[in-house]
């Protein structure tokens, strides 16, 4: 048997620069950083529109006193420092899977645990998938609350415009989701400069108000936060649900890490975003202290009367940008779920030739649009939506902390004291915020939990059903080595050309090959049994893409490896195989592709999963993207053979 052959080519990584001078590297860093501002920081950058207002004028109104204002500002300051700056920017972003972030990438780092069946590993995997599923709820709520909170500024300027708020919000959301097909790179290039202008405006507005009342700077002292919680008791604890709104963009920021890399995101945060946010929050606090009876909308009360309408327009644009972070994160999450086997095949459009992480998924995009518009109509105001907002994100942050604990312990093998100390610090903060947000479950927090639970159920059903189906196919399969021997001995007629039979893996002969021989009694001179494999890494370089073994009698076993952030293209793999002479007598333009189209017959008697879940799996499978389209097979040279499988 021939030794595996390797293609001596190199891969292009989305976070690596191998040539160029230092100036070019810095220029590229700042360029990517500018684009990243237009994608990853929109969510957290629009929190000033509603966060402080939710603390004092939300569902749990808080008395506007000097001590309370300083206490809330101190909580906001330290939440941004501990949760975003320390936890996410310095620690969680170290847990990247070859450049990719997000909960599924984090879960992939725990591969030794994922391959075990112990109860602790089952809990870890289930938590990871549930955390990823919750991000879909976040992707629905963030565009709704962000755009709605900005457009509501019209009612602040002129109450007569209140009836136009909902219709205008819907129009803006439709435009946002329609723009997604242009791709993350183009979106970021357009939105990046706008976000720079936005953060500068936030800082200027904040500085102006702070100069009028500099006593708010005392809130930098953490004792004000502690005093606030101790003196306000239960009410102060509930206010943490409003404080949490200032950090809700952290998880989306981590999920979008693969689009741009760690360095540009950290640069943008510490150089611009963090200072601008803090200055604006402290400025809002100064306005509330100076005009406690008038500042019911602290953000817009920072703005001079003549500038309210321009600010509403700018805020609307920026909230559109805020939605970009979670939408891009939903796209990345979906592709990871497909490649890791937790979701059926779905059409994925690559929108950049240079950055492989920049994609567009039409079905996810339009589903999010419908859900978001439904939320706007159903809840009717940004204040009502805040109840649904924090629950999903706070729970996801707790799950992220748990998974990072296992990564630090099992993968990085840090000292136990460091692992336990950091994990306890993050869990105390995240758990406190989660507890405050759980009080909102009845008022709307049930929505993201329901969405997350439903997506979790679908993901686990798909994974389990797929495993059962593969096991059933293996039971019916014939040994590939035996088949090759039988064909050689029986003298089956061989015709010119190359046939590629897609196989799920293992030592068995693919069902389409057996059906082809049974029906046609002939076989191409060159027969390739091809298996496309997804590895637990974001990208597989071209140097490791192909492995080919000769089985004799014109048969070859080929493995094509992809990362979970790559889109398979089988014809390209066949052409590479030809270009590097890995298979004799192959003609890429004269290849016929064979694959099976399974008709699934759920049988309760076969066990393994409840019948209702089997039927659900069959329904999803029949409506998923065709394998021929997913692997980008040419329609004119692809033959699908129907197979009925009881499972």
VEXDREN-2710 file (C-alpha; in Angstrom, 1 decimal):
% VEXDREN-2710
k/r/px/py/pz
1/UNK/0.0/0.0/0.0
2/UNK/1.4/3.4/-0.9
3/UNK/2.4/5.8/1.7
4/UNK/0.1/8.8/2.2
5/UNK/1.1/11.7/-0.1
6/UNK/1.2/15.3/1.0
7/UNK/0.7/18.4/-1.1
8/UNK/3.7/20.8/-0.6
9/UNK/1.8/24.0/-0.6
10/UNK/1.2/26.6/2.1
11/UNK/-2.0/28.0/3.6
12/UNK/-2.9/31.6/4.1
13/UNK/-4.0/32.4/7.7
14/UNK/-6.3/35.2/8.5
15/UNK/-4.3/36.5/11.4
16/UNK/-0.7/36.0/10.1
17/UNK/1.5/38.4/8.1
18/UNK/4.6/36.6/6.8
19/UNK/6.1/39.4/4.7
20/UNK/6.5/43.1/4.7
21/UNK/8.2/45.7/6.8
22/UNK/7.3/46.9/10.3
23/UNK/5.6/49.9/8.9
24/UNK/3.4/47.7/6.7
25/UNK/2.5/45.5/9.7
26/UNK/1.5/48.6/11.8
27/UNK/-0.5/50.0/8.9
28/UNK/-2.3/46.7/8.5
29/UNK/-2.9/46.5/12.3
30/UNK/-4.5/49.9/12.4
31/UNK/-6.4/49.2/9.2
32/UNK/-7.9/46.0/10.6
33/UNK/-8.4/47.7/13.9
34/UNK/-10.5/50.4/12.2
35/UNK/-12.6/47.7/10.4
36/UNK/-13.0/45.8/13.7
37/UNK/-14.4/48.9/15.3
38/UNK/-17.2/48.8/12.8
39/UNK/-18.1/45.2/13.7
40/UNK/-17.1/44.0/17.1
41/UNK/-17.6/47.1/19.3
42/UNK/-21.0/48.3/18.0
43/UNK/-22.9/46.3/20.6
44/UNK/-21.0/47.5/23.7
45/UNK/-20.6/51.0/22.2
46/UNK/-24.3/51.6/22.2
47/UNK/-24.9/50.6/25.8
48/UNK/-24.7/54.3/26.9
49/UNK/-28.0/54.8/25.2
50/UNK/-29.9/52.8/27.7
51/UNK/-27.7/51.3/30.5
52/UNK/-27.7/54.2/33.1
53/UNK/-31.3/55.0/32.3
54/UNK/-32.2/51.4/33.1
55/UNK/-30.5/51.7/36.5
56/UNK/-32.4/54.8/37.7
57/UNK/-35.6/54.8/35.6
58/UNK/-36.2/51.1/34.7
59/UNK/-38.4/48.5/36.2
60/UNK/-36.8/49.0/39.6
61/UNK/-36.6/52.8/40.0
62/UNK/-33.7/54.0/42.1
63/UNK/-33.7/57.3/44.1
64/UNK/-31.4/59.8/42.5
65/UNK/-29.1/60.7/45.3
66/UNK/-25.4/61.6/45.4
67/UNK/-24.5/58.3/47.0
68/UNK/-26.5/56.2/44.6
69/UNK/-25.2/57.9/41.5
70/UNK/-21.6/57.4/42.7
71/UNK/-22.3/53.8/43.6
72/UNK/-23.8/53.0/40.2
73/UNK/-21.0/54.7/38.4
74/UNK/-18.5/52.8/40.4
75/UNK/-20.2/49.5/39.6
76/UNK/-20.2/50.4/35.9
77/UNK/-16.5/51.3/36.0
78/UNK/-15.4/48.1/37.7
79/UNK/-17.7/45.9/35.6
80/UNK/-16.0/47.2/32.4
81/UNK/-12.6/46.7/34.0
82/UNK/-13.1/43.2/35.4
83/UNK/-15.5/41.7/32.9
84/UNK/-14.3/43.1/29.6
85/UNK/-10.7/44.3/30.1
86/UNK/-9.5/41.6/32.4
87/UNK/-11.7/38.6/31.8
88/UNK/-12.3/38.8/28.0
89/UNK/-9.5/40.9/26.6
90/UNK/-6.7/39.5/28.7
91/UNK/-7.8/35.9/29.6
92/UNK/-10.7/34.5/27.6
93/UNK/-9.1/35.7/24.3
94/UNK/-6.1/33.6/25.1
95/UNK/-8.4/30.6/24.7
96/UNK/-8.5/30.8/20.9
97/UNK/-8.7/27.8/18.7
98/UNK/-6.0/28.8/16.1
99/UNK/-7.4/32.3/16.0
100/UNK/-11.1/31.5/16.3
101/UNK/-13.2/32.5/19.3
102/UNK/-16.7/31.8/20.5
103/UNK/-18.1/29.1/22.8
104/UNK/-17.9/26.3/20.1
105/UNK/-14.3/27.1/19.4
106/UNK/-13.7/27.0/23.2
107/UNK/-15.5/23.7/23.4
108/UNK/-13.3/22.3/20.6
109/UNK/-10.2/23.0/22.7
110/UNK/-11.6/20.5/25.2
111/UNK/-11.4/17.7/22.7
112/UNK/-10.1/15.1/25.3
113/UNK/-13.3/15.8/27.3
114/UNK/-15.6/15.7/24.2
115/UNK/-14.4/12.2/23.4
116/UNK/-15.3/10.9/26.9
117/UNK/-18.7/9.8/28.2
118/UNK/-18.3/10.6/31.9
119/UNK/-21.0/12.7/33.5
120/UNK/-18.7/15.7/34.0
121/UNK/-17.7/15.7/30.3
122/UNK/-21.4/15.3/29.3
123/UNK/-22.2/18.4/31.4
124/UNK/-19.4/20.4/30.0
125/UNK/-20.3/19.6/26.4
126/UNK/-24.0/20.3/27.0
127/UNK/-23.2/23.6/28.7
128/UNK/-21.0/24.6/25.8
129/UNK/-23.7/23.9/23.2
130/UNK/-26.3/25.6/25.3
131/UNK/-24.1/28.7/25.7
132/UNK/-23.7/28.8/21.9
133/UNK/-27.4/28.3/21.4
134/UNK/-28.1/31.3/23.7
135/UNK/-26.2/33.6/21.3
136/UNK/-29.0/33.1/18.8
137/UNK/-31.3/34.7/21.3
138/UNK/-28.8/37.5/21.8
139/UNK/-28.7/37.9/18.0
140/UNK/-32.5/38.4/18.0
141/UNK/-32.7/40.9/20.9
142/UNK/-29.6/43.1/20.3
143/UNK/-30.7/44.6/17.0
144/UNK/-34.2/45.2/18.4
145/UNK/-33.2/46.9/21.6
146/UNK/-30.3/48.9/20.0
147/UNK/-32.2/50.4/17.0
148/UNK/-35.4/50.9/19.1
149/UNK/-33.5/52.8/21.8
150/UNK/-32.0/55.1/19.3
151/UNK/-35.1/55.9/17.4
152/UNK/-36.9/56.5/20.6
153/UNK/-34.8/59.7/20.8
154/UNK/-37.3/61.2/18.4
155/UNK/-40.0/61.1/21.1
156/UNK/-37.6/62.8/23.5
157/UNK/-37.2/65.7/21.0
158/UNK/-40.8/65.8/19.9
159/UNK/-43.4/63.7/21.7
160/UNK/-45.7/64.0/18.6
161/UNK/-43.3/61.7/16.8
162/UNK/-43.9/58.8/19.2
163/UNK/-46.2/56.9/16.7
164/UNK/-43.4/56.8/14.1
165/UNK/-40.9/55.0/16.4
166/UNK/-42.0/51.4/15.7
167/UNK/-42.5/51.8/11.9
168/UNK/-39.2/53.6/11.5
169/UNK/-37.4/51.0/13.6
170/UNK/-38.7/48.2/11.4
171/UNK/-37.5/50.1/8.2
172/UNK/-34.0/50.5/9.7
173/UNK/-33.9/46.8/10.6
174/UNK/-34.9/45.6/7.2
175/UNK/-32.2/47.8/5.7
176/UNK/-29.6/46.4/8.1
177/UNK/-30.3/42.7/7.3
178/UNK/-30.5/43.4/3.6
179/UNK/-27.0/45.0/3.8
180/UNK/-25.5/41.8/5.3
181/UNK/-25.0/40.1/1.9
182/UNK/-22.3/42.6/1.1
183/UNK/-20.0/40.9/3.6
184/UNK/-18.4/41.7/6.9
185/UNK/-15.4/43.3/5.3
186/UNK/-17.4/45.9/3.4
187/UNK/-19.7/46.4/6.3
188/UNK/-16.7/47.1/8.6
189/UNK/-15.1/49.5/6.1
190/UNK/-18.2/51.6/6.0
191/UNK/-19.0/51.4/9.7
192/UNK/-15.4/51.7/11.1
193/UNK/-14.9/55.5/10.6
194/UNK/-18.5/56.1/11.8
195/UNK/-17.7/54.2/15.1
196/UNK/-14.5/56.2/15.5
197/UNK/-16.6/59.4/15.2
198/UNK/-19.2/58.0/17.6
199/UNK/-16.7/57.2/20.4
200/UNK/-15.0/60.6/20.0
201/UNK/-18.5/62.2/20.4
202/UNK/-19.2/60.1/23.4
203/UNK/-15.9/61.2/25.0
204/UNK/-16.5/64.9/24.2
205/UNK/-20.0/64.9/25.6
206/UNK/-18.8/63.1/28.8
207/UNK/-15.9/65.5/29.4
208/UNK/-18.1/68.6/29.0
209/UNK/-20.5/67.3/31.6
210/UNK/-17.8/66.1/34.0
211/UNK/-16.2/69.5/34.0
212/UNK/-19.5/70.9/35.3
213/UNK/-19.6/68.4/38.1
214/UNK/-16.2/66.7/38.6
215/UNK/-17.3/65.0/41.9
216/UNK/-18.5/62.0/39.8
217/UNK/-14.8/61.0/39.4
218/UNK/-14.9/59.9/43.1
219/UNK/-16.8/56.8/41.7
220/UNK/-13.4/55.4/40.7
221/UNK/-13.1/54.3/44.3
222/UNK/-14.6/50.8/44.5
223/UNK/-15.8/51.5/48.1
224/UNK/-18.6/53.5/46.6
225/UNK/-19.8/50.3/44.8
226/UNK/-19.6/48.3/48.0
227/UNK/-21.4/50.9/50.0
228/UNK/-24.1/51.1/47.4
229/UNK/-24.8/47.4/47.5
230/UNK/-24.8/47.2/51.3
231/UNK/-27.0/50.3/51.8
232/UNK/-29.6/49.5/49.1
233/UNK/-30.1/45.8/49.9
234/UNK/-32.5/44.0/47.6
235/UNK/-33.1/47.0/45.4
236/UNK/-29.4/47.6/44.9
237/UNK/-29.0/44.0/43.9
238/UNK/-31.7/44.3/41.3
239/UNK/-30.1/47.4/39.9
240/UNK/-27.2/45.2/38.9
241/UNK/-29.4/44.0/36.1
242/UNK/-29.2/47.5/34.6
243/UNK/-25.4/47.7/35.3
244/UNK/-24.9/44.5/33.5
245/UNK/-26.1/46.2/30.2
246/UNK/-22.7/48.0/30.0
247/UNK/-20.9/44.7/29.4
248/UNK/-23.4/42.8/27.2
249/UNK/-21.1/43.1/24.1
250/UNK/-18.3/41.0/25.7
251/UNK/-19.5/37.6/24.4
252/UNK/-20.2/38.8/20.9
253/UNK/-16.7/40.4/20.9
254/UNK/-15.2/37.0/21.7
255/UNK/-17.3/35.3/19.1
256/UNK/-16.1/37.8/16.4
257/UNK/-12.4/37.4/17.3
258/UNK/-11.8/35.2/14.3
259/UNK/-12.8/37.9/11.9
260/UNK/-10.0/40.3/12.8
261/UNK/-7.6/38.8/15.3
262/UNK/-6.8/39.6/18.9
263/UNK/-4.3/42.5/18.5
264/UNK/-6.6/44.9/16.6
265/UNK/-9.5/44.2/19.0
266/UNK/-7.3/44.9/22.1
267/UNK/-5.9/48.0/20.5
268/UNK/-9.3/49.4/19.8
269/UNK/-10.6/48.7/23.3
270/UNK/-7.8/50.2/25.3
271/UNK/-6.9/53.1/23.0
272/UNK/-10.4/54.4/22.2
273/UNK/-13.5/52.4/23.3
274/UNK/-12.9/52.0/27.0
275/UNK/-11.9/55.6/27.6
276/UNK/-14.8/56.9/25.6
277/UNK/-17.4/54.7/27.4
278/UNK/-16.2/55.6/30.8
279/UNK/-16.1/59.4/30.1
280/UNK/-19.7/59.2/28.7
281/UNK/-21.1/57.2/31.6
282/UNK/-19.5/59.5/34.1
283/UNK/-20.8/62.5/32.1
284/UNK/-24.3/61.0/32.3
285/UNK/-23.9/60.6/36.0
286/UNK/-22.9/64.3/36.3
287/UNK/-26.1/65.3/34.4
288/UNK/-28.3/63.2/36.6
289/UNK/-26.7/64.7/39.7
290/UNK/-27.1/68.3/38.4
291/UNK/-30.7/67.8/37.2
292/UNK/-32.2/64.8/39.1
293/UNK/-35.8/65.6/38.1
294/UNK/-35.2/66.2/34.4
295/UNK/-32.6/63.7/33.3
296/UNK/-35.0/60.9/32.6
297/UNK/-33.0/60.0/29.5
298/UNK/-29.5/60.7/30.6
299/UNK/-27.8/60.1/27.3
300/UNK/-29.9/62.6/25.3
301/UNK/-29.8/65.0/28.2
302/UNK/-26.1/65.3/27.5
303/UNK/-26.9/66.8/24.1
304/UNK/-27.8/70.5/23.6
305/UNK/-31.3/71.0/22.4
306/UNK/-30.2/72.0/18.8
307/UNK/-28.2/68.7/18.5
308/UNK/-30.9/66.2/19.5
309/UNK/-32.1/65.4/16.0
310/UNK/-28.5/65.0/14.6
311/UNK/-27.7/62.8/17.6
312/UNK/-30.8/60.6/17.0
313/UNK/-29.7/60.1/13.4
314/UNK/-26.1/59.3/14.4
315/UNK/-27.3/57.0/17.2
316/UNK/-29.6/55.2/14.8
317/UNK/-26.7/54.5/12.5
318/UNK/-24.5/53.4/15.3
319/UNK/-27.2/51.0/16.7
320/UNK/-27.4/49.5/13.3
321/UNK/-23.6/48.9/13.6
322/UNK/-24.2/47.5/17.1
323/UNK/-26.3/44.8/15.6
324/UNK/-23.5/43.8/13.3
325/UNK/-21.4/42.2/16.1
326/UNK/-24.1/39.7/17.0
327/UNK/-25.2/39.0/13.4
328/UNK/-21.6/38.3/12.4
329/UNK/-21.2/36.1/15.5
330/UNK/-24.4/34.2/14.6
331/UNK/-22.9/33.5/11.1
332/UNK/-19.6/32.2/12.6
333/UNK/-21.4/30.2/15.2
334/UNK/-23.6/28.5/12.5
335/UNK/-20.6/27.5/10.4
336/UNK/-18.8/26.1/13.4
337/UNK/-22.0/24.1/14.3
338/UNK/-22.2/22.6/10.8
339/UNK/-18.6/21.6/10.7
340/UNK/-18.6/20.2/14.2
341/UNK/-21.6/18.0/13.5
342/UNK/-24.3/19.9/15.5
343/UNK/-26.2/21.3/12.6
344/UNK/-27.3/20.1/9.2
345/UNK/-25.6/21.5/6.0
346/UNK/-26.6/25.0/5.2
347/UNK/-25.7/27.4/2.4
348/UNK/-22.6/29.6/3.4
349/UNK/-21.4/32.4/1.2
350/UNK/-17.7/33.4/1.5
351/UNK/-17.6/37.2/1.2
352/UNK/-13.9/37.8/1.3
353/UNK/-11.1/36.2/-0.7
354/UNK/-8.5/37.2/1.9
355/UNK/-10.3/36.7/5.3
356/UNK/-11.8/33.2/5.5
357/UNK/-13.8/34.2/8.6
358/UNK/-15.9/36.7/6.7
359/UNK/-19.1/34.9/5.6
360/UNK/-22.8/35.4/5.0
361/UNK/-25.5/32.8/5.7
362/UNK/-28.8/33.8/4.0
363/UNK/-31.1/31.6/6.0
364/UNK/-29.7/32.7/9.3
365/UNK/-29.8/36.3/8.3
366/UNK/-33.5/36.3/7.2
367/UNK/-34.6/34.2/10.2
368/UNK/-32.9/36.8/12.6
369/UNK/-34.6/39.6/10.7
370/UNK/-38.1/38.1/11.1
371/UNK/-37.5/37.4/14.8
372/UNK/-36.1/40.8/15.5
373/UNK/-39.0/42.6/13.9
374/UNK/-41.4/40.4/15.8
375/UNK/-39.7/41.4/19.1
376/UNK/-40.0/45.1/18.2
377/UNK/-43.7/44.8/17.5
378/UNK/-44.3/42.5/20.5
379/UNK/-42.4/44.5/23.2
380/UNK/-42.9/48.0/21.8
381/UNK/-40.1/49.8/23.7
382/UNK/-36.4/49.4/24.6
383/UNK/-37.3/49.5/28.3
384/UNK/-39.5/46.4/28.0
385/UNK/-36.8/44.6/26.0
386/UNK/-34.1/45.2/28.7
387/UNK/-35.9/42.5/30.7
388/UNK/-35.2/39.9/28.0
389/UNK/-31.8/41.2/27.2
390/UNK/-29.5/40.5/30.1
391/UNK/-30.6/36.9/31.0
392/UNK/-29.2/35.2/27.9
393/UNK/-25.9/37.1/27.9
394/UNK/-25.2/36.8/31.6
395/UNK/-25.9/33.0/31.5
396/UNK/-23.6/32.7/28.5
397/UNK/-20.8/34.5/30.4
398/UNK/-21.1/32.1/33.3
399/UNK/-20.9/29.2/30.9
400/UNK/-17.8/30.7/29.2
401/UNK/-16.1/31.1/32.6
402/UNK/-16.8/27.4/33.4
403/UNK/-15.3/26.3/30.0
404/UNK/-12.3/28.6/30.4
405/UNK/-11.7/26.9/33.8
406/UNK/-11.5/23.5/32.2
407/UNK/-9.2/24.9/29.5
408/UNK/-6.9/26.5/32.0
409/UNK/-6.9/23.2/34.0
410/UNK/-6.8/20.5/31.4
411/UNK/-5.3/22.2/28.3
412/UNK/-3.0/24.9/29.6
413/UNK/-2.2/23.0/32.8
414/UNK/-1.8/26.2/34.9
415/UNK/-1.1/26.0/38.6
416/UNK/-4.3/25.0/40.5
417/UNK/-4.2/28.0/42.7
418/UNK/-4.2/30.4/39.7
419/UNK/-6.9/28.4/38.0
420/UNK/-9.2/28.3/41.0
421/UNK/-8.5/31.9/42.0
422/UNK/-9.2/33.4/38.5
423/UNK/-12.3/31.2/38.0
424/UNK/-13.7/32.1/41.4
425/UNK/-13.2/35.8/40.7
426/UNK/-15.0/35.6/37.3
427/UNK/-17.7/33.3/38.6
428/UNK/-18.5/35.6/41.5
429/UNK/-18.9/38.6/39.2
430/UNK/-20.8/36.7/36.5
431/UNK/-22.9/34.8/39.0
432/UNK/-23.9/38.0/40.7
433/UNK/-25.0/39.5/37.4
434/UNK/-26.8/36.4/36.4
435/UNK/-28.7/36.3/39.7
436/UNK/-29.9/39.9/39.3
437/UNK/-31.0/39.2/35.7
438/UNK/-32.9/36.0/36.7
439/UNK/-35.5/38.3/38.4
440/UNK/-36.4/39.4/34.8
441/UNK/-37.4/35.9/33.6
442/UNK/-41.1/36.4/34.0
443/UNK/-41.0/39.9/32.4
444/UNK/-39.3/38.7/29.2
445/UNK/-36.2/36.8/30.2
446/UNK/-38.0/33.6/29.3
447/UNK/-37.7/34.4/25.6
448/UNK/-33.9/33.9/25.1
449/UNK/-34.0/30.9/27.5
450/UNK/-36.7/29.4/25.3
451/UNK/-34.8/30.1/22.1
452/UNK/-31.6/28.7/23.6
453/UNK/-33.3/25.6/24.9
454/UNK/-35.0/25.0/21.6
455/UNK/-31.7/25.4/19.6
456/UNK/-29.9/23.1/22.1
457/UNK/-32.6/20.4/21.6
458/UNK/-32.3/20.7/17.9
459/UNK/-28.5/20.5/18.0
460/UNK/-28.4/17.5/20.2
461/UNK/-31.1/15.7/18.2
462/UNK/-29.2/16.3/15.0
463/UNK/-25.9/15.0/16.5
464/UNK/-27.5/11.9/18.0
465/UNK/-29.6/11.2/14.9
466/UNK/-26.5/11.5/12.7
467/UNK/-24.5/9.1/14.9
468/UNK/-27.3/6.6/14.7
469/UNK/-27.6/6.9/11.0
470/UNK/-23.8/6.4/10.5
471/UNK/-23.9/3.3/12.7
472/UNK/-26.8/1.9/10.6
473/UNK/-24.9/2.5/7.4
474/UNK/-21.8/0.8/8.8
475/UNK/-24.0/-2.3/9.6
476/UNK/-25.1/-2.6/6.0
477/UNK/-21.7/-1.9/4.5
478/UNK/-19.3/-4.3/2.9
479/UNK/-15.6/-4.3/3.7
480/UNK/-13.8/-2.1/1.1
481/UNK/-10.8/-4.5/0.8
482/UNK/-13.1/-7.4/0.2
483/UNK/-15.0/-5.4/-2.5
484/UNK/-11.7/-4.6/-4.3
485/UNK/-10.7/-8.2/-4.3
486/UNK/-14.2/-9.3/-5.5
487/UNK/-14.1/-6.8/-8.4
488/UNK/-10.6/-7.8/-9.4
489/UNK/-11.5/-11.5/-9.4
490/UNK/-14.9/-11.2/-11.0
491/UNK/-13.7/-9.2/-14.0
492/UNK/-16.2/-6.4/-13.8
493/UNK/-16.1/-4.3/-17.0
494/UNK/-14.0/-1.1/-16.5
495/UNK/-14.7/1.9/-18.6
496/UNK/-12.6/5.0/-19.2
497/UNK/-12.8/7.9/-16.7
498/UNK/-12.8/8.6/-13.0
499/UNK/-15.6/8.0/-10.5
500/UNK/-15.5/9.7/-7.1
501/UNK/-17.7/8.0/-4.5
502/UNK/-18.4/10.1/-1.4
503/UNK/-18.1/8.1/1.8
504/UNK/-18.8/8.8/5.5
505/UNK/-15.5/7.2/6.5
506/UNK/-14.6/3.8/8.1
507/UNK/-13.4/0.7/6.3
508/UNK/-16.7/-0.1/4.6
509/UNK/-17.5/0.4/1.0
510/UNK/-19.8/3.4/0.3
511/UNK/-23.4/2.5/-0.3
512/UNK/-23.5/4.5/-3.6
513/UNK/-20.7/2.4/-5.0
514/UNK/-22.5/-0.9/-4.1
515/UNK/-25.7/0.4/-5.8
516/UNK/-23.8/1.6/-8.8
517/UNK/-22.3/-1.9/-9.3
518/UNK/-25.6/-3.6/-8.7
519/UNK/-27.5/-1.5/-11.2
520/UNK/-24.9/-0.9/-14.0
521/UNK/-22.5/-3.8/-13.8
522/UNK/-19.6/-1.6/-14.8
523/UNK/-17.1/0.6/-13.1
524/UNK/-14.8/3.5/-14.1
525/UNK/-11.1/2.6/-14.6
526/UNK/-10.2/4.9/-11.7
527/UNK/-12.4/4.8/-8.6
528/UNK/-11.8/7.1/-5.7
529/UNK/-13.4/6.6/-2.3
530/UNK/-13.5/10.1/-0.9
531/UNK/-14.1/11.1/2.7
532/UNK/-14.3/14.8/3.7
533/UNK/-13.3/15.2/7.3
534/UNK/-13.7/18.2/9.6
535/UNK/-11.0/18.5/12.2
536/UNK/-11.2/20.3/15.6
537/UNK/-9.3/23.3/14.3
538/UNK/-10.5/26.4/12.5
539/UNK/-8.4/25.8/9.3
540/UNK/-6.4/23.0/7.9
541/UNK/-3.4/24.2/5.8
542/UNK/-3.2/22.9/2.2
543/UNK/0.0/21.0/3.2
544/UNK/-2.2/18.7/5.2
545/UNK/-5.3/18.8/3.1
546/UNK/-5.0/15.5/1.1
547/UNK/-4.1/12.0/2.0
548/UNK/-4.3/9.3/-0.7
549/UNK/-3.7/5.6/-0.5
550/UNK/-3.7/3.2/-3.4
551/UNK/-5.8/0.1/-2.8
552/UNK/-4.9/-1.6/-6.1
553/UNK/-7.0/-2.4/-9.2
554/UNK/-7.5/1.3/-9.9
555/UNK/-9.0/2.0/-6.4
556/UNK/-7.8/4.9/-4.2
557/UNK/-8.8/5.9/-0.7
558/UNK/-8.7/9.7/-0.3
559/UNK/-9.2/11.8/2.8
560/UNK/-9.8/15.6/2.4
561/UNK/-9.4/17.5/5.6
562/UNK/-11.0/20.9/6.4
563/UNK/-11.2/23.0/9.5
564/UNK/-14.5/24.0/11.0
565/UNK/-14.2/27.5/9.7
566/UNK/-13.6/26.3/6.1
567/UNK/-16.1/25.5/3.4
568/UNK/-15.5/22.1/1.6
569/UNK/-14.9/22.1/-2.2
570/UNK/-14.4/18.6/-3.5
571/UNK/-13.7/19.4/-7.2
572/UNK/-10.9/21.7/-6.1
573/UNK/-9.4/18.8/-4.0
574/UNK/-9.6/16.5/-7.0
575/UNK/-7.8/19.0/-9.2
576/UNK/-5.1/19.4/-6.6
577/UNK/-4.8/15.6/-6.5
578/UNK/-4.3/15.7/-10.3
579/UNK/-1.8/18.6/-10.2
580/UNK/0.5/16.8/-7.8
581/UNK/0.2/13.4/-9.4
582/UNK/-1.3/11.7/-6.4
583/UNK/-3.6/9.5/-8.5
584/UNK/-2.7/8.0/-11.8
585/UNK/-4.8/8.6/-14.9
586/UNK/-7.1/11.1/-13.3
587/UNK/-8.7/13.8/-15.5
588/UNK/-10.4/16.5/-13.4
589/UNK/-12.7/17.5/-16.3
590/UNK/-13.9/13.9/-16.8
591/UNK/-14.8/13.0/-13.3
592/UNK/-18.3/11.6/-12.3
593/UNK/-19.3/12.1/-8.7
594/UNK/-21.6/9.6/-6.9
595/UNK/-23.4/10.1/-3.6
596/UNK/-26.3/8.7/-1.9
597/UNK/-29.6/10.4/-1.2
598/UNK/-30.9/8.8/2.0
599/UNK/-34.6/8.3/2.6
600/UNK/-34.8/7.8/6.4
601/UNK/-37.4/5.5/7.9
602/UNK/-37.6/6.1/11.7
603/UNK/-38.3/2.9/13.6
604/UNK/-39.2/2.9/17.3
605/UNK/-38.2/-0.7/17.6
606/UNK/-34.5/0.0/16.7
607/UNK/-34.0/2.2/19.8
608/UNK/-31.2/4.7/20.4
609/UNK/-33.5/7.7/20.4
610/UNK/-37.2/8.4/20.9
611/UNK/-39.4/8.1/17.8
612/UNK/-40.4/11.7/17.9
613/UNK/-36.8/12.9/17.9
614/UNK/-36.1/10.5/15.0
615/UNK/-38.9/12.0/13.0
616/UNK/-37.6/15.4/13.8
617/UNK/-34.2/14.4/12.6
618/UNK/-35.6/13.0/9.4
619/UNK/-37.5/16.2/8.8
620/UNK/-34.5/18.4/9.3
621/UNK/-32.4/16.0/7.1
622/UNK/-34.8/16.1/4.3
623/UNK/-34.9/19.9/4.4
624/UNK/-31.1/20.5/4.8
625/UNK/-28.8/21.6/2.0
626/UNK/-28.1/18.9/-0.5
627/UNK/-24.7/17.3/-0.2
628/UNK/-24.0/18.0/-3.8
629/UNK/-24.4/21.7/-3.3
630/UNK/-22.6/21.7/0.1
631/UNK/-19.5/20.0/-1.4
632/UNK/-19.8/22.2/-4.5
633/UNK/-20.1/19.3/-7.0
634/UNK/-20.8/20.1/-10.6
635/UNK/-24.5/19.4/-11.3
636/UNK/-23.9/18.0/-14.8
637/UNK/-21.4/15.4/-13.5
638/UNK/-23.1/14.3/-10.3
639/UNK/-25.3/11.2/-9.8
640/UNK/-27.4/10.7/-6.7
641/UNK/-28.5/7.2/-5.9
642/UNK/-31.5/6.8/-3.6
643/UNK/-31.2/4.6/-0.5
644/UNK/-33.8/3.8/2.1
645/UNK/-32.4/3.3/5.6
646/UNK/-34.3/2.1/8.7
647/UNK/-32.9/3.4/11.9
END
